[in-house]
Amino acid sequence: MFRLKFSKYLNSRGMTLIELIIAIAIMGIVFAGIGNLFTTSVIGWKNNSDRLNHVQDQIDSNNLLERINNIVRFSNTLTSTDKDKITFTVNDPSKTVATPVTWTIYTVADPNDSSMKRVVVDQVPSNGTQDLLNVPFSKVEFYSVDTNSVRIVVRRSTNGTDQNMIVAFGGFK
């Protein structure tokens, strides 16, 4: 019995050329689908990574602008404005008598990448220079709007977008 069924396959001559071409075509379609799925997932991952980097750039820029605003909002007067620095005076809150303290916010070259800048603040009488945000920026510029306002333009990465903020001095005395 077994011999009769098996002998049918022994007389078979193998696959025909058409069967082989059909099998290769089906395998090609399957592998093309798998390759397309892989390529689409890699492109989606890269686009999502770029979006996350852009969001992180905006968060860092907003944090820097908020820190500058928190320092400046208690200032008395804007002393000077330059493209790379602003100088203003603040009454020292730790003193009982109004004692003016001069603050300067300016940019310095990043030690790790010369095309990037870091924003530092310096206080006179000095308690030392401190980094406002331990993050490099590709663009930090200060523009005078009027005698008591400054527009600050910040860009975190070289291909990012500018973040702007207008800061008013002398709001609190």
SULCORCOR-V539267 format. One record per helix or strand of 3 or more residues. SS is the DSSP state (~ for helix, > for strand). FROM is the first residue (numbers start at 1). LEN is the number of residues. If there is no record, write none. Layout:
# SULCORCOR-V539267
[[SS,FROM,LEN] [SS,FROM,LEN]]
This chain:
# SULCORCOR-V539267
[[~,2,9] [~,17,56] [>,75,7] [>,85,7] [>,100,10] [>,117,8] [>,139,8] [>,149,7] [>,163,6]]
